[in-house]
Amino acid sequence: MKWITRSHVHVDRVACPWLITRFIDSNAEFLFVPKSKVLEIAEKQGAIPFDTPGAELHHREDLCTFDVIIKDYELTDKALLRMARIINAADTGRFDRDPLAAGFEAIAVGYGLRYPNDLQNIEAQFEVYDALYAWCRLDVAQ
């Protein structure tokens, strides 16, 4: 399936493709386009839009898109829910909500500088998200 979002990925637009690939659609194909074109191109391409205004899979109240996808796809993995707290705090700039959030924001900025190409960026960052998920599995097991 094709999935589409805004270009110039950051925390939520890296976390969501990671989540989609690891838990929803292992064959997902991601498109990154200008914000003003997401919904138009989504319709033409038959892609699922996410993390963009007007998309069903977008921020809702205090939930970032990562949270919304977890909720809408009824994912209940405790480590994933722990990870969602970190992602939400980093994505929304509410760093006081999780001690790891500011570090994750810094990592996102650094990867954005190193990999301006969105597909290369998410590919490189997936290792970081895999590691965070592994840590979250350990954290919830204790």
Phi and psi in radians as a Rosetta constraint file:
Dihedral C 1 N 2 CA 2 C 2 CIRCULARHARMONIC -1.653 0.35
Dihedral N 2 CA 2 C 2 N 3 CIRCULARHARMONIC 2.436 0.35
Dihedral C 2 N 3 CA 3 C 3 CIRCULARHARMONIC -2.200 0.35
Dihedral N 3 CA 3 C 3 N 4 CIRCULARHARMONIC 2.525 0.35
Dihedral C 3 N 4 CA 4 C 4 CIRCULARHARMONIC -2.413 0.35
Dihedral N 4 CA 4 C 4 N 5 CIRCULARHARMONIC 2.485 0.35
Dihedral C 4 N 5 CA 5 C 5 CIRCULARHARMONIC -2.647 0.35
Dihedral N 5 CA 5 C 5 N 6 CIRCULARHARMONIC -3.087 0.35
Dihedral C 5 N 6 CA 6 C 6 CIRCULARHARMONIC -1.233 0.35
Dihedral N 6 CA 6 C 6 N 7 CIRCULARHARMONIC 2.583 0.35
Dihedral C 6 N 7 CA 7 C 7 CIRCULARHARMONIC -1.297 0.35
Dihedral N 7 CA 7 C 7 N 8 CIRCULARHARMONIC 3.041 0.35
Dihedral C 7 N 8 CA 8 C 8 CIRCULARHARMONIC 1.106 0.35
Dihedral N 8 CA 8 C 8 N 9 CIRCULARHARMONIC 1.093 0.35
Dihedral C 8 N 9 CA 9 C 9 CIRCULARHARMONIC -1.023 0.35
Dihedral N 9 CA 9 C 9 N 10 CIRCULARHARMONIC 2.632 0.35
Dihedral C 9 N 10 CA 10 C 10 CIRCULARHARMONIC -2.479 0.35
Dihedral N 10 CA 10 C 10 N 11 CIRCULARHARMONIC -2.803 0.35
Dihedral C 10 N 11 CA 11 C 11 CIRCULARHARMONIC -0.822 0.35
Dihedral N 11 CA 11 C 11 N 12 CIRCULARHARMONIC -1.081 0.35
Dihedral C 11 N 12 CA 12 C 12 CIRCULARHARMONIC -1.166 0.35
Dihedral N 12 CA 12 C 12 N 13 CIRCULARHARMONIC -0.605 0.35
Dihedral C 12 N 13 CA 13 C 13 CIRCULARHARMONIC -1.454 0.35
Dihedral N 13 CA 13 C 13 N 14 CIRCULARHARMONIC 0.039 0.35
Dihedral C 13 N 14 CA 14 C 14 CIRCULARHARMONIC -1.826 0.35
Dihedral N 14 CA 14 C 14 N 15 CIRCULARHARMONIC -0.751 0.35
Dihedral C 14 N 15 CA 15 C 15 CIRCULARHARMONIC -1.065 0.35
Dihedral N 15 CA 15 C 15 N 16 CIRCULARHARMONIC -0.717 0.35
Dihedral C 15 N 16 CA 16 C 16 CIRCULARHARMONIC -1.131 0.35
Dihedral N 16 CA 16 C 16 N 17 CIRCULARHARMONIC -0.856 0.35
Dihedral C 16 N 17 CA 17 C 17 CIRCULARHARMONIC -1.037 0.35
Dihedral N 17 CA 17 C 17 N 18 CIRCULARHARMONIC -0.642 0.35
Dihedral C 17 N 18 CA 18 C 18 CIRCULARHARMONIC -1.060 0.35
Dihedral N 18 CA 18 C 18 N 19 CIRCULARHARMONIC -0.862 0.35
Dihedral C 18 N 19 CA 19 C 19 CIRCULARHARMONIC -1.061 0.35
Dihedral N 19 CA 19 C 19 N 20 CIRCULARHARMONIC -0.807 0.35
Dihedral C 19 N 20 CA 20 C 20 CIRCULARHARMONIC -1.047 0.35
Dihedral N 20 CA 20 C 20 N 21 CIRCULARHARMONIC -0.833 0.35
Dihedral C 20 N 21 CA 21 C 21 CIRCULARHARMONIC -1.139 0.35
Dihedral N 21 CA 21 C 21 N 22 CIRCULARHARMONIC -0.743 0.35
Dihedral C 21 N 22 CA 22 C 22 CIRCULARHARMONIC -1.409 0.35
Dihedral N 22 CA 22 C 22 N 23 CIRCULARHARMONIC -0.485 0.35
Dihedral C 22 N 23 CA 23 C 23 CIRCULARHARMONIC -2.210 0.35
Dihedral N 23 CA 23 C 23 N 24 CIRCULARHARMONIC -0.223 0.35
Dihedral C 23 N 24 CA 24 C 24 CIRCULARHARMONIC -2.179 0.35
Dihedral N 24 CA 24 C 24 N 25 CIRCULARHARMONIC -0.842 0.35
Dihedral C 24 N 25 CA 25 C 25 CIRCULARHARMONIC -2.531 0.35
Dihedral N 25 CA 25 C 25 N 26 CIRCULARHARMONIC 1.616 0.35
Dihedral C 25 N 26 CA 26 C 26 CIRCULARHARMONIC -1.167 0.35
Dihedral N 26 CA 26 C 26 N 27 CIRCULARHARMONIC -0.271 0.35
Dihedral C 26 N 27 CA 27 C 27 CIRCULARHARMONIC -1.851 0.35
Dihedral N 27 CA 27 C 27 N 28 CIRCULARHARMONIC 0.363 0.35
Dihedral C 27 N 28 CA 28 C 28 CIRCULARHARMONIC -1.024 0.35
Dihedral N 28 CA 28 C 28 N 29 CIRCULARHARMONIC 2.498 0.35
Dihedral C 28 N 29 CA 29 C 29 CIRCULARHARMONIC -2.048 0.35
Dihedral N 29 CA 29 C 29 N 30 CIRCULARHARMONIC 2.265 0.35
Dihedral C 29 N 30 CA 30 C 30 CIRCULARHARMONIC -1.919 0.35
Dihedral N 30 CA 30 C 30 N 31 CIRCULARHARMONIC 2.378 0.35
Dihedral C 30 N 31 CA 31 C 31 CIRCULARHARMONIC -2.048 0.35
Dihedral N 31 CA 31 C 31 N 32 CIRCULARHARMONIC 2.392 0.35
Dihedral C 31 N 32 CA 32 C 32 CIRCULARHARMONIC -2.153 0.35
Dihedral N 32 CA 32 C 32 N 33 CIRCULARHARMONIC 2.088 0.35
Dihedral C 32 N 33 CA 33 C 33 CIRCULARHARMONIC -2.378 0.35
Dihedral N 33 CA 33 C 33 N 34 CIRCULARHARMONIC 2.914 0.35
Dihedral C 33 N 34 CA 34 C 34 CIRCULARHARMONIC -1.008 0.35
Dihedral N 34 CA 34 C 34 N 35 CIRCULARHARMONIC 2.528 0.35
Dihedral C 34 N 35 CA 35 C 35 CIRCULARHARMONIC -0.861 0.35
Dihedral N 35 CA 35 C 35 N 36 CIRCULARHARMONIC -0.734 0.35
Dihedral C 35 N 36 CA 36 C 36 CIRCULARHARMONIC -1.230 0.35
Dihedral N 36 CA 36 C 36 N 37 CIRCULARHARMONIC -0.197 0.35
Dihedral C 36 N 37 CA 37 C 37 CIRCULARHARMONIC -1.927 0.35
Dihedral N 37 CA 37 C 37 N 38 CIRCULARHARMONIC -0.102 0.35
Dihedral C 37 N 38 CA 38 C 38 CIRCULARHARMONIC -0.983 0.35
Dihedral N 38 CA 38 C 38 N 39 CIRCULARHARMONIC -0.960 0.35
Dihedral C 38 N 39 CA 39 C 39 CIRCULARHARMONIC -1.167 0.35
Dihedral N 39 CA 39 C 39 N 40 CIRCULARHARMONIC -0.662 0.35
Dihedral C 39 N 40 CA 40 C 40 CIRCULARHARMONIC -1.088 0.35
Dihedral N 40 CA 40 C 40 N 41 CIRCULARHARMONIC -0.858 0.35
Dihedral C 40 N 41 CA 41 C 41 CIRCULARHARMONIC -1.227 0.35
Dihedral N 41 CA 41 C 41 N 42 CIRCULARHARMONIC -0.602 0.35
Dihedral C 41 N 42 CA 42 C 42 CIRCULARHARMONIC -1.003 0.35
Dihedral N 42 CA 42 C 42 N 43 CIRCULARHARMONIC -0.780 0.35
Dihedral C 42 N 43 CA 43 C 43 CIRCULARHARMONIC -1.136 0.35
Dihedral N 43 CA 43 C 43 N 44 CIRCULARHARMONIC -0.786 0.35
Dihedral C 43 N 44 CA 44 C 44 CIRCULARHARMONIC -1.132 0.35
Dihedral N 44 CA 44 C 44 N 45 CIRCULARHARMONIC -0.662 0.35
Dihedral C 44 N 45 CA 45 C 45 CIRCULARHARMONIC -1.592 0.35
Dihedral N 45 CA 45 C 45 N 46 CIRCULARHARMONIC -0.167 0.35
Dihedral C 45 N 46 CA 46 C 46 CIRCULARHARMONIC 1.195 0.35
Dihedral N 46 CA 46 C 46 N 47 CIRCULARHARMONIC 0.575 0.35
Dihedral C 46 N 47 CA 47 C 47 CIRCULARHARMONIC -1.711 0.35
Dihedral N 47 CA 47 C 47 N 48 CIRCULARHARMONIC 2.697 0.35
Dihedral C 47 N 48 CA 48 C 48 CIRCULARHARMONIC -1.563 0.35
Dihedral N 48 CA 48 C 48 N 49 CIRCULARHARMONIC 2.033 0.35
Dihedral C 48 N 49 CA 49 C 49 CIRCULARHARMONIC -1.401 0.35
Dihedral N 49 CA 49 C 49 N 50 CIRCULARHARMONIC 2.537 0.35
Dihedral C 49 N 50 CA 50 C 50 CIRCULARHARMONIC -2.583 0.35
Dihedral N 50 CA 50 C 50 N 51 CIRCULARHARMONIC 2.717 0.35
Dihedral C 50 N 51 CA 51 C 51 CIRCULARHARMONIC 0.862 0.35
Dihedral N 51 CA 51 C 51 N 52 CIRCULARHARMONIC 0.882 0.35
Dihedral C 51 N 52 CA 52 C 52 CIRCULARHARMONIC -2.663 0.35
Dihedral N 52 CA 52 C 52 N 53 CIRCULARHARMONIC 2.524 0.35
Dihedral C 52 N 53 CA 53 C 53 CIRCULARHARMONIC -0.963 0.35
Dihedral N 53 CA 53 C 53 N 54 CIRCULARHARMONIC 2.350 0.35
Dihedral C 53 N 54 CA 54 C 54 CIRCULARHARMONIC 1.630 0.35
Dihedral N 54 CA 54 C 54 N 55 CIRCULARHARMONIC -0.240 0.35
Dihedral C 54 N 55 CA 55 C 55 CIRCULARHARMONIC -1.450 0.35
Dihedral N 55 CA 55 C 55 N 56 CIRCULARHARMONIC 2.576 0.35
Dihedral C 55 N 56 CA 56 C 56 CIRCULARHARMONIC -1.118 0.35
Dihedral N 56 CA 56 C 56 N 57 CIRCULARHARMONIC -0.674 0.35
Dihedral C 56 N 57 CA 57 C 57 CIRCULARHARMONIC -1.620 0.35
Dihedral N 57 CA 57 C 57 N 58 CIRCULARHARMONIC 1.467 0.35
Dihedral C 57 N 58 CA 58 C 58 CIRCULARHARMONIC -2.621 0.35
Dihedral N 58 CA 58 C 58 N 59 CIRCULARHARMONIC 2.976 0.35
Dihedral C 58 N 59 CA 59 C 59 CIRCULARHARMONIC -0.870 0.35
Dihedral N 59 CA 59 C 59 N 60 CIRCULARHARMONIC 2.435 0.35
Dihedral C 59 N 60 CA 60 C 60 CIRCULARHARMONIC -2.380 0.35
Dihedral N 60 CA 60 C 60 N 61 CIRCULARHARMONIC 2.045 0.35
Dihedral C 60 N 61 CA 61 C 61 CIRCULARHARMONIC 0.883 0.35
Dihedral N 61 CA 61 C 61 N 62 CIRCULARHARMONIC -2.055 0.35
Dihedral C 61 N 62 CA 62 C 62 CIRCULARHARMONIC -1.546 0.35
Dihedral N 62 CA 62 C 62 N 63 CIRCULARHARMONIC 0.014 0.35
Dihedral C 62 N 63 CA 63 C 63 CIRCULARHARMONIC -1.583 0.35
Dihedral N 63 CA 63 C 63 N 64 CIRCULARHARMONIC 2.338 0.35
Dihedral C 63 N 64 CA 64 C 64 CIRCULARHARMONIC -1.494 0.35
Dihedral N 64 CA 64 C 64 N 65 CIRCULARHARMONIC 3.049 0.35
Dihedral C 64 N 65 CA 65 C 65 CIRCULARHARMONIC -1.098 0.35
Dihedral N 65 CA 65 C 65 N 66 CIRCULARHARMONIC -0.625 0.35
Dihedral C 65 N 66 CA 66 C 66 CIRCULARHARMONIC -0.981 0.35
Dihedral N 66 CA 66 C 66 N 67 CIRCULARHARMONIC -0.803 0.35
Dihedral C 66 N 67 CA 67 C 67 CIRCULARHARMONIC -1.089 0.35
Dihedral N 67 CA 67 C 67 N 68 CIRCULARHARMONIC -0.750 0.35
Dihedral C 67 N 68 CA 68 C 68 CIRCULARHARMONIC -1.087 0.35
Dihedral N 68 CA 68 C 68 N 69 CIRCULARHARMONIC -0.755 0.35
Dihedral C 68 N 69 CA 69 C 69 CIRCULARHARMONIC -1.108 0.35
Dihedral N 69 CA 69 C 69 N 70 CIRCULARHARMONIC -0.769 0.35
Dihedral C 69 N 70 CA 70 C 70 CIRCULARHARMONIC -1.000 0.35
Dihedral N 70 CA 70 C 70 N 71 CIRCULARHARMONIC -0.807 0.35
Dihedral C 70 N 71 CA 71 C 71 CIRCULARHARMONIC -1.149 0.35
Dihedral N 71 CA 71 C 71 N 72 CIRCULARHARMONIC -0.894 0.35
Dihedral C 71 N 72 CA 72 C 72 CIRCULARHARMONIC -1.154 0.35
Dihedral N 72 CA 72 C 72 N 73 CIRCULARHARMONIC -0.548 0.35
Dihedral C 72 N 73 CA 73 C 73 CIRCULARHARMONIC -1.670 0.35
Dihedral N 73 CA 73 C 73 N 74 CIRCULARHARMONIC 0.141 0.35
Dihedral C 73 N 74 CA 74 C 74 CIRCULARHARMONIC 0.914 0.35
Dihedral N 74 CA 74 C 74 N 75 CIRCULARHARMONIC 0.816 0.35
Dihedral C 74 N 75 CA 75 C 75 CIRCULARHARMONIC -1.484 0.35
Dihedral N 75 CA 75 C 75 N 76 CIRCULARHARMONIC 2.316 0.35
Dihedral C 75 N 76 CA 76 C 76 CIRCULARHARMONIC -2.150 0.35
Dihedral N 76 CA 76 C 76 N 77 CIRCULARHARMONIC 0.065 0.35
Dihedral C 76 N 77 CA 77 C 77 CIRCULARHARMONIC -0.954 0.35
Dihedral N 77 CA 77 C 77 N 78 CIRCULARHARMONIC 2.129 0.35
Dihedral C 77 N 78 CA 78 C 78 CIRCULARHARMONIC -1.087 0.35
Dihedral N 78 CA 78 C 78 N 79 CIRCULARHARMONIC -0.638 0.35
Dihedral C 78 N 79 CA 79 C 79 CIRCULARHARMONIC -1.160 0.35
Dihedral N 79 CA 79 C 79 N 80 CIRCULARHARMONIC -0.651 0.35
Dihedral C 79 N 80 CA 80 C 80 CIRCULARHARMONIC -1.155 0.35
Dihedral N 80 CA 80 C 80 N 81 CIRCULARHARMONIC -0.673 0.35
Dihedral C 80 N 81 CA 81 C 81 CIRCULARHARMONIC -1.171 0.35
Dihedral N 81 CA 81 C 81 N 82 CIRCULARHARMONIC -0.639 0.35
Dihedral C 81 N 82 CA 82 C 82 CIRCULARHARMONIC -1.134 0.35
Dihedral N 82 CA 82 C 82 N 83 CIRCULARHARMONIC -0.757 0.35
Dihedral C 82 N 83 CA 83 C 83 CIRCULARHARMONIC -1.064 0.35
Dihedral N 83 CA 83 C 83 N 84 CIRCULARHARMONIC -0.662 0.35
Dihedral C 83 N 84 CA 84 C 84 CIRCULARHARMONIC -1.055 0.35
Dihedral N 84 CA 84 C 84 N 85 CIRCULARHARMONIC -0.611 0.35
Dihedral C 84 N 85 CA 85 C 85 CIRCULARHARMONIC -1.095 0.35
Dihedral N 85 CA 85 C 85 N 86 CIRCULARHARMONIC -0.694 0.35
Dihedral C 85 N 86 CA 86 C 86 CIRCULARHARMONIC -1.187 0.35
Dihedral N 86 CA 86 C 86 N 87 CIRCULARHARMONIC -0.835 0.35
Dihedral C 86 N 87 CA 87 C 87 CIRCULARHARMONIC -1.083 0.35
Dihedral N 87 CA 87 C 87 N 88 CIRCULARHARMONIC -0.791 0.35
Dihedral C 87 N 88 CA 88 C 88 CIRCULARHARMONIC -1.049 0.35
Dihedral N 88 CA 88 C 88 N 89 CIRCULARHARMONIC -0.841 0.35
Dihedral C 88 N 89 CA 89 C 89 CIRCULARHARMONIC -1.098 0.35
Dihedral N 89 CA 89 C 89 N 90 CIRCULARHARMONIC -0.702 0.35
Dihedral C 89 N 90 CA 90 C 90 CIRCULARHARMONIC -1.212 0.35
Dihedral N 90 CA 90 C 90 N 91 CIRCULARHARMONIC -0.757 0.35
Dihedral C 90 N 91 CA 91 C 91 CIRCULARHARMONIC -1.223 0.35
Dihedral N 91 CA 91 C 91 N 92 CIRCULARHARMONIC -0.590 0.35
Dihedral C 91 N 92 CA 92 C 92 CIRCULARHARMONIC -1.650 0.35
Dihedral N 92 CA 92 C 92 N 93 CIRCULARHARMONIC -0.033 0.35
Dihedral C 92 N 93 CA 93 C 93 CIRCULARHARMONIC 1.281 0.35
Dihedral N 93 CA 93 C 93 N 94 CIRCULARHARMONIC 0.299 0.35
Dihedral C 93 N 94 CA 94 C 94 CIRCULARHARMONIC -1.735 0.35
Dihedral N 94 CA 94 C 94 N 95 CIRCULARHARMONIC 1.193 0.35
Dihedral C 94 N 95 CA 95 C 95 CIRCULARHARMONIC -1.118 0.35
Dihedral N 95 CA 95 C 95 N 96 CIRCULARHARMONIC -0.343 0.35
Dihedral C 95 N 96 CA 96 C 96 CIRCULARHARMONIC -1.263 0.35
Dihedral N 96 CA 96 C 96 N 97 CIRCULARHARMONIC -0.199 0.35
Dihedral C 96 N 97 CA 97 C 97 CIRCULARHARMONIC -1.446 0.35
Dihedral N 97 CA 97 C 97 N 98 CIRCULARHARMONIC -0.307 0.35
Dihedral C 97 N 98 CA 98 C 98 CIRCULARHARMONIC -2.721 0.35
Dihedral N 98 CA 98 C 98 N 99 CIRCULARHARMONIC 2.303 0.35
Dihedral C 98 N 99 CA 99 C 99 CIRCULARHARMONIC -1.127 0.35
Dihedral N 99 CA 99 C 99 N 100 CIRCULARHARMONIC -0.299 0.35
Dihedral C 99 N 100 CA 100 C 100 CIRCULARHARMONIC -1.610 0.35
Dihedral N 100 CA 100 C 100 N 101 CIRCULARHARMONIC -0.152 0.35
Dihedral C 100 N 101 CA 101 C 101 CIRCULARHARMONIC -1.105 0.35
Dihedral N 101 CA 101 C 101 N 102 CIRCULARHARMONIC -0.815 0.35
Dihedral C 101 N 102 CA 102 C 102 CIRCULARHARMONIC -1.097 0.35
Dihedral N 102 CA 102 C 102 N 103 CIRCULARHARMONIC -0.664 0.35
Dihedral C 102 N 103 CA 103 C 103 CIRCULARHARMONIC -1.132 0.35
Dihedral N 103 CA 103 C 103 N 104 CIRCULARHARMONIC -0.678 0.35
Dihedral C 103 N 104 CA 104 C 104 CIRCULARHARMONIC -1.195 0.35
Dihedral N 104 CA 104 C 104 N 105 CIRCULARHARMONIC -0.625 0.35
Dihedral C 104 N 105 CA 105 C 105 CIRCULARHARMONIC -1.091 0.35
Dihedral N 105 CA 105 C 105 N 106 CIRCULARHARMONIC -0.763 0.35
Dihedral C 105 N 106 CA 106 C 106 CIRCULARHARMONIC -1.091 0.35
Dihedral N 106 CA 106 C 106 N 107 CIRCULARHARMONIC -0.710 0.35
Dihedral C 106 N 107 CA 107 C 107 CIRCULARHARMONIC -1.091 0.35
Dihedral N 107 CA 107 C 107 N 108 CIRCULARHARMONIC -0.746 0.35
Dihedral C 107 N 108 CA 108 C 108 CIRCULARHARMONIC -1.073 0.35
Dihedral N 108 CA 108 C 108 N 109 CIRCULARHARMONIC -0.755 0.35
Dihedral C 108 N 109 CA 109 C 109 CIRCULARHARMONIC -1.102 0.35
Dihedral N 109 CA 109 C 109 N 110 CIRCULARHARMONIC -0.798 0.35
Dihedral C 109 N 110 CA 110 C 110 CIRCULARHARMONIC -1.065 0.35
Dihedral N 110 CA 110 C 110 N 111 CIRCULARHARMONIC -0.765 0.35
Dihedral C 110 N 111 CA 111 C 111 CIRCULARHARMONIC -1.156 0.35
Dihedral N 111 CA 111 C 111 N 112 CIRCULARHARMONIC -0.625 0.35
Dihedral C 111 N 112 CA 112 C 112 CIRCULARHARMONIC -1.079 0.35
Dihedral N 112 CA 112 C 112 N 113 CIRCULARHARMONIC -0.638 0.35
Dihedral C 112 N 113 CA 113 C 113 CIRCULARHARMONIC -1.271 0.35
Dihedral N 113 CA 113 C 113 N 114 CIRCULARHARMONIC -0.665 0.35
Dihedral C 113 N 114 CA 114 C 114 CIRCULARHARMONIC -1.325 0.35
Dihedral N 114 CA 114 C 114 N 115 CIRCULARHARMONIC -0.610 0.35
Dihedral C 114 N 115 CA 115 C 115 CIRCULARHARMONIC -2.249 0.35
Dihedral N 115 CA 115 C 115 N 116 CIRCULARHARMONIC 1.451 0.35
Dihedral C 115 N 116 CA 116 C 116 CIRCULARHARMONIC -1.174 0.35
Dihedral N 116 CA 116 C 116 N 117 CIRCULARHARMONIC -0.353 0.35
Dihedral C 116 N 117 CA 117 C 117 CIRCULARHARMONIC -1.365 0.35
Dihedral N 117 CA 117 C 117 N 118 CIRCULARHARMONIC 2.122 0.35
Dihedral C 117 N 118 CA 118 C 118 CIRCULARHARMONIC -1.050 0.35
Dihedral N 118 CA 118 C 118 N 119 CIRCULARHARMONIC -0.743 0.35
Dihedral C 118 N 119 CA 119 C 119 CIRCULARHARMONIC -1.133 0.35
Dihedral N 119 CA 119 C 119 N 120 CIRCULARHARMONIC -0.713 0.35
Dihedral C 119 N 120 CA 120 C 120 CIRCULARHARMONIC -1.146 0.35
Dihedral N 120 CA 120 C 120 N 121 CIRCULARHARMONIC -0.667 0.35
Dihedral C 120 N 121 CA 121 C 121 CIRCULARHARMONIC -1.068 0.35
Dihedral N 121 CA 121 C 121 N 122 CIRCULARHARMONIC -0.908 0.35
Dihedral C 121 N 122 CA 122 C 122 CIRCULARHARMONIC -1.155 0.35
Dihedral N 122 CA 122 C 122 N 123 CIRCULARHARMONIC -0.638 0.35
Dihedral C 122 N 123 CA 123 C 123 CIRCULARHARMONIC -1.058 0.35
Dihedral N 123 CA 123 C 123 N 124 CIRCULARHARMONIC -0.766 0.35
Dihedral C 123 N 124 CA 124 C 124 CIRCULARHARMONIC -1.192 0.35
Dihedral N 124 CA 124 C 124 N 125 CIRCULARHARMONIC -0.700 0.35
Dihedral C 124 N 125 CA 125 C 125 CIRCULARHARMONIC -1.344 0.35
Dihedral N 125 CA 125 C 125 N 126 CIRCULARHARMONIC -0.353 0.35
Dihedral C 125 N 126 CA 126 C 126 CIRCULARHARMONIC -0.962 0.35
Dihedral N 126 CA 126 C 126 N 127 CIRCULARHARMONIC -0.599 0.35
Dihedral C 126 N 127 CA 127 C 127 CIRCULARHARMONIC -1.068 0.35
Dihedral N 127 CA 127 C 127 N 128 CIRCULARHARMONIC -0.697 0.35
Dihedral C 127 N 128 CA 128 C 128 CIRCULARHARMONIC -1.136 0.35
Dihedral N 128 CA 128 C 128 N 129 CIRCULARHARMONIC -0.755 0.35
Dihedral C 128 N 129 CA 129 C 129 CIRCULARHARMONIC -1.194 0.35
Dihedral N 129 CA 129 C 129 N 130 CIRCULARHARMONIC -0.627 0.35
Dihedral C 129 N 130 CA 130 C 130 CIRCULARHARMONIC -1.069 0.35
Dihedral N 130 CA 130 C 130 N 131 CIRCULARHARMONIC -0.738 0.35
Dihedral C 130 N 131 CA 131 C 131 CIRCULARHARMONIC -1.162 0.35
Dihedral N 131 CA 131 C 131 N 132 CIRCULARHARMONIC -0.735 0.35
Dihedral C 131 N 132 CA 132 C 132 CIRCULARHARMONIC -1.081 0.35
Dihedral N 132 CA 132 C 132 N 133 CIRCULARHARMONIC -0.742 0.35
Dihedral C 132 N 133 CA 133 C 133 CIRCULARHARMONIC -1.087 0.35
Dihedral N 133 CA 133 C 133 N 134 CIRCULARHARMONIC -0.723 0.35
Dihedral C 133 N 134 CA 134 C 134 CIRCULARHARMONIC -1.064 0.35
Dihedral N 134 CA 134 C 134 N 135 CIRCULARHARMONIC -0.749 0.35
Dihedral C 134 N 135 CA 135 C 135 CIRCULARHARMONIC -1.105 0.35
Dihedral N 135 CA 135 C 135 N 136 CIRCULARHARMONIC -0.722 0.35
Dihedral C 135 N 136 CA 136 C 136 CIRCULARHARMONIC -1.113 0.35
Dihedral N 136 CA 136 C 136 N 137 CIRCULARHARMONIC -0.644 0.35
Dihedral C 136 N 137 CA 137 C 137 CIRCULARHARMONIC -1.070 0.35
Dihedral N 137 CA 137 C 137 N 138 CIRCULARHARMONIC -0.751 0.35
Dihedral C 137 N 138 CA 138 C 138 CIRCULARHARMONIC -1.150 0.35
Dihedral N 138 CA 138 C 138 N 139 CIRCULARHARMONIC -0.775 0.35
Dihedral C 138 N 139 CA 139 C 139 CIRCULARHARMONIC -1.048 0.35
Dihedral N 139 CA 139 C 139 N 140 CIRCULARHARMONIC -0.766 0.35
Dihedral C 139 N 140 CA 140 C 140 CIRCULARHARMONIC -1.343 0.35
Dihedral N 140 CA 140 C 140 N 141 CIRCULARHARMONIC -0.335 0.35
Dihedral C 140 N 141 CA 141 C 141 CIRCULARHARMONIC -1.343 0.35
Dihedral N 141 CA 141 C 141 N 142 CIRCULARHARMONIC -0.357 0.35
